[in-house]
Amino acid sequence: HSTEVNENEPRKDCEDILARGTVNPFYSKFDFLRASTNPFIVFFLRLYSKKPRENVTKIARVAGKRWQGMSSEQRLKYVEIAMAEKRRRDRQNRRMRKRKYRRTRRFRNSSLEKSKDIKMIKRSRKQGSKEENY
């Protein structure tokens, strides 16, 4: 669709995306972080989504200090989000492997059938030439 994407602004549905377990609140510029299973990265992205125009280095420092000061109960929320993202990614990878396997199996089967057809044709030619010699 024709909506213009601004990479410096978080998505409008950022909180909803994070709540569902997908950690990427940004557009394509930050897609490589989407698959992270590191709870700190999830925490950092949440902070960064609140101030996308702020210097990333400053936010990273603040995030590091806050993360170190958090108790394990406070970190648990981000650990759960990261684990949910890991499960989602694993499911997606399994689906992709199955699709790839189906494609290659289908190709192998079709190529096997072709090779069987070729062998049958060659056999019939050989048998035809033997019959002519008699």
C-alpha positions in Angstrom: 0.0 0.0 0.0 1.0 3.6 -0.5 1.7 4.9 3.1 5.0 6.6 3.5 7.3 5.1 6.0 9.4 7.2 8.3 12.2 5.1 9.8 12.8 7.5 12.7 9.4 7.2 14.2 8.0 4.1 16.0 5.0 2.3 14.6 1.7 3.5 15.8 0.9 0.0 17.1 4.2 -0.2 18.9 2.8 -1.2 22.3 0.5 -3.7 20.7 3.4 -5.3 18.8 5.5 -5.5 21.9 2.6 -7.0 23.9 2.2 -9.7 21.3 5.8 -10.7 21.7 7.3 -9.2 18.5 10.0 -6.9 19.6 10.5 -4.7 16.6 8.5 -1.5 17.1 10.2 0.2 14.0 10.3 -0.1 10.3 12.8 -1.8 8.0 15.8 0.1 9.4 15.6 -2.0 12.6 14.3 -5.3 11.1 17.6 -7.1 12.0 16.7 -6.6 15.7 13.3 -8.1 15.3 14.5 -11.7 15.7 16.5 -11.0 18.9 15.9 -13.3 21.8 17.9 -11.1 24.2 15.7 -9.6 26.9 17.9 -6.5 27.2 17.4 -5.7 23.5 13.6 -6.0 24.1 14.0 -3.5 27.0 16.2 -1.2 25.0 13.8 -1.2 22.0 10.9 -0.3 24.3 12.9 2.7 25.7 14.0 3.7 22.2 10.5 3.6 20.9 9.4 6.3 23.4 12.2 8.7 22.1 13.1 7.7 18.5 14.8 11.0 17.8 17.1 10.8 20.8 20.7 9.8 20.3 20.9 6.0 20.4 24.1 6.0 22.4 22.5 8.0 25.2 19.5 5.7 25.3 21.7 2.7 25.4 23.7 4.0 28.4 20.4 4.8 30.2 19.0 1.4 29.3 22.1 -0.3 30.6 22.0 1.5 33.9 18.3 0.8 34.3 18.7 -2.8 33.3 21.5 -3.4 35.9 19.4 -1.7 38.6 16.3 -3.9 37.9 15.4 -6.9 40.0 14.9 -10.3 38.4 11.1 -9.9 38.8 11.2 -6.7 36.8 13.3 -8.3 34.1 10.9 -11.3 33.9 8.5 -9.4 31.6 11.2 -8.8 29.0 12.5 -12.4 29.3 9.0 -13.7 28.6 8.7 -11.4 25.5 12.1 -12.6 24.2 11.1 -16.2 24.8 7.8 -15.7 23.0 9.7 -14.1 20.0 12.1 -17.1 20.0 9.2 -19.6 19.9 7.5 -17.6 17.1 10.7 -17.5 15.1 11.3 -21.3 15.6 7.7 -22.0 14.4 8.3 -19.8 11.4 11.6 -21.5 10.6 10.0 -25.0 10.9 7.3 -23.9 8.5 9.8 -22.6 6.0 11.9 -25.8 6.3 8.8 -27.9 5.6 7.9 -25.8 2.6 11.4 -26.1 1.3 11.4 -29.8 1.8 8.1 -30.2 0.0 9.4 -28.2 -2.9 12.6 -30.2 -3.2 10.7 -33.5 -2.7 8.3 -32.5 -5.5 11.2 -31.6 -7.7 13.0 -34.8 -6.9 9.8 -36.9 -7.6 9.2 -35.2 -10.9 12.9 -35.6 -12.0 12.8 -39.2 -10.9 9.7 -39.8 -13.0 11.4 -38.2 -15.9 14.5 -40.3 -15.5 12.3 -43.4 -15.2 10.6 -42.4 -18.4 13.9 -41.9 -20.1 15.2 -45.3 -18.9 12.0 -47.0 -20.2 12.4 -45.4 -23.6 16.0 -46.4 -23.8 15.1 -50.0 -22.8 12.4 -50.2 -25.4 14.8 -48.9 -28.1 17.3 -51.5 -27.1 14.7 -54.2 -27.1 13.5 -53.0 -30.4 16.9 -53.2 -31.9 17.5 -56.7 -30.5 14.3 -57.9 -32.0 15.4 -56.6 -35.4 18.6 -58.6 -35.2 16.8 -61.9 -34.9 
